[in-house]
Amino acid sequence: MLFSDYIQKHPFNPVRLAVRVRQKAIQAIREGHPWLFEDSIEKISKEGRPGDVAVVFDAGQKFLAAGLYDPVSPVRVKIYSNSSSLPPVGPALFDKL
């Protein structure tokens, strides 16, 4: 099945997830590591779907990064920004990249 066919049959409305990470992941994210592994996650605000936006925080609720969530991959979040000025989510994101 082509991706365009899949999207037409399964409309996607991403939600934002708050993701709190364990101490071991904080330094790696701050240094620009692009992945957040499942064993580095301490808590997620709600159940997510593939492609949902994950906003990543430390234990003190300080923003660390934002990325795309994947609940079935060992790499749970693919980080696309680790600055406080987030790129837009949606079609405008691809203009930014």
Summary of the structure (lengths in Angstrom):
residues: 97
radius of gyration: 13.7
end to end distance: 26.1
largest distance: 43.6
contacts: 247
relative contact order: 0.20
helix: 25%
strand: 33%
